[in-house]
Amino acid sequence: MIIFDHGYSSEVDGKGTRLIFYLKGCNFRCNWCGAPESISPQPETLRYTNRTVTAGSCVTTQWVIDKALRSRAMIDGVTFGGGEPTLQADDLSTILKVLQENNIHTAMESNASTDAYREVTIYVDQLFSDLKTLSPELFAARINPDTNLLTKTLQNLQFAALNHPDLTIRVPVISQLNDSEAEQQKIADFLSKLKKSGGRFKVELLRQHHIAEPKYQALNRIYPCKDHNLPDEQNMENFKNILIKYQLEVI
């Protein structure tokens, strides 16, 4: 398994205090990505003015399991983020199964676009999955030219909503992607139909930020969203109200 970081968080990546592993490699190329070092599956070096950081190391499944078991007295569960965790589905499923057998709460953060997504979620107690846009044109321009990945994402979200007991659909609110009322209405319509068909989920809105800009510089890359104005608080509130009109639970 290839990870680019691990650590602890509280009430952000799952219930309670979490041990979280960030798996390296992603099939999306979101040009606002807050973790650009997560995209390539290969190790990379971030060169800051005062330090150098290597992102990417190979660890065994047993190393991850042992670390989780040793930490169990001080955590409420283990979360796997990325990158896209399901690109390493075989190792991830092995680890998740062992953690559940040891009564350790599991969570995963995923873009929901892979064939392995449904298999992995069997071993996940709490699931976070992204919905970024419903527009194929915007998806191709800002995320990945292969719009089949968008189709797969929507299908997998429908599956998860109907079958997973604890699903949160996260919508990152991104300038020039889904910050317009028209795009937000499309997302609300999709989620409303999903709920009416029997889907169970919460919706979490995440506001775009520029915190990762120094990482792009450290990787010697251009930050594509450098001159983009961020969605303001009023935009977030308006989006929230659109979703509430459909009786959706919004965070």
N, C-alpha and C positions, 0 to 999 in steps of 0.2 A: 504494500500500500504506500502511496506517495502522499505526504501531507506537507503543507507549507507553514503551518503554525498550530499550536494548541494552547489551551489555557483555561481560565475559569470566568464565568459570567453569572449574573444574577437577574432573574426575571426578564431576560431579553431573548434568550435562545431556548426557551422552554420553562417549565415550572420550577421555581425555586433556584437554588444554586446549581450551576451546571459545570461539568467538565466538558469542554468542547474541542473537537478535532476538526481542522479545516483541511479538506482533501483537495489536492491540486489537480487542475485540469477542468476545462469547461467547454461545452459545445456551443455556448453562446459567446458573442463578441460584443456585448452591450457597450456602447461607446461612452457611457457615463459610469462604468463599473467602479465601485469603491474599493475593489481589491484586484487591480490589474495583474498583480503577481500570481493570482490564482488561475488565470486563463490557460496558460501553457502548462502541459503536463511535465515539462522538463524543469530541472532546477534553474533558477535565475539569480542574478546578483543585483541588489539594489545599492547603488553607490550614492550615499548622501554626503554632504560637505564634511560631516564630522564622524561618520561611521559607515561601515559596509555590512549589509545584511544578506545572507543567503536564504532564498525562499525555495524550499523543496528538499525533502529528505525521505529516503525509503525506510519504512518501519514495518515490522512483522505484525500480523494480526494478534499474535500472542503478546507483543509489547503493548499494544493498545488495550487488550483485555486485562493484562496485569496492572496497568496504570489505573484503569477504572476500578478494579477490585480493591486496590490499595487506597483509593480515594473515597470509597463508598461511605465511610463514616462521616465525611464532611460535605457530601454533595447530595442533591435530590435526584440526580440523573445525569445521563451522558447525551450530548448532542453532536451530530455530525453535519457540518456545513461545507462550503466550498468557495470557489469552484462548484462543480456539480458532482455530488457524492455518488450518484447512481452510475456514473461512468466507471466506478470501481466496485460494481455490484457484488461480485463473488466474495471478495474479502469483506466488504461491508456487511453482507448478509450473515456471514460466518460470525462476525463480531457481535452484531445485533442479537442473533439467536442466543449466544452464550450469555450476554448481558441480561436478556429477559429470563433465561433459565435461572439466573442468580438474583432475580427480582430487582434488577436495576432499571429504573425508568429510562426509556429511550426516546430520542427526538431526532428529527432530520429536517434540514432546510434544503429545498430542491426547486429547480426551475420546471419540473414536471414534464420534461420533453423527451425522455428516453424510453426505449422499449422495456428496460429493466425496472422502471419506476414502480410498476404495480407489484412486482415480485418482492422488491425491497420493503415496501410499506407494510407488508404482513408482519414484519418484526419491529415496527415503529409504533410507540404508544402515542406520541404527539407529533403531528405532521404540519410543517409550514411549506406552502408552495406558492410560487409567484404567478401573477397574471399582470403582464406589462402592457399589452395592447391587443386589440382584436383586428387591427388593420394589417393585412398582408404587406401593403406598401411600406408602412412605417416599420414593421418587423424586419423586412428585408433591408431597409436603409440603416436601421439603428442597432439591430440585434444579430441577425444572420440572414444571408441571402436565400437560404433554403427555407422557404415558407412551409414546407412539410413539417418542420419542427413546431410551427405555430399550431398546425392542425393536431399534431400529437399532444401538445400541451393542453389544448382545450378538451380533447378526449380524455386525457389522464385526469384533469381536474374534475370532469364529470364523474369518472370512476371513483375518485377519492371522496368526493362529496356524498356519493351514494353508499360508500362502503367503509370509510374510515370514521371511527368514533370521535376523533379529536383533531379536526382539520381547521387550520387558519389559512385563508387565502390572502397573501400579502400583495398589495398593489403599490409599487414604488411610483410616486407621482413625479414625473420627469418633464422638464421643460421641452416643448416642441415635440413631445411624444404623446402624452395623455393629460396635459394640463388644460386642454380646451374643454368647454362644456360639451361639445359634440362627442369627443372621445370618451369623456367620463360617463356620458349618458349611454354609450354603447356598452361600456363595461358594466354599468348598473343593470341594463337590460339583460345581459348574459347571465349575471349572477342572480337576478330575480327569477329568470326562467329555470335556472339550476335549482333554486330553492323550491319553486313550485313543483318541480319534478320529484321532490323528496330529498333534495340535498341538504346536508347538515354541515354548517361551517360558520366561522366568524370571518370578518373582513378587517384587515389591518392596513391602514394607509401609512406609507413611509415617505417622508419628504426628502427630495433630492438635496445633496450637499456637495461641496467641493473639497471635502477633507482629504480626499485621496490625491489631489493634484501633486503634492510633493513626491508621491510614489511614482507617478509617470515620469517626473524629472529624474528620479533616481534610476529608473529603468531606461533612461534616454529615449523616451517616447513623447510624442505630442499629446497633450490632454485635449481631446476633441470638444469638450464642453466648457472650455476655459472662459469664453465670452457669453455663455448662456446665463440669462437671469433665472434665478431659482423661483419655483412656484412659491407664492407668498402664503401667509397664514390664512388669508381670506379665501384663496383658491382651495386650500385644504378643507376649510370649513364648508365651502359650497359643495365640494365633492362629497363630504360626509353627509350633508343634508340631502343630496340626491339619493345616496344609498339608503338613508333612513326612510325616505318616502316609500321605498320598496320593502320596508320592514326588515331590513338586513341589520344584523348586529355588527356595529362598527367600532373599531379601536383606533 
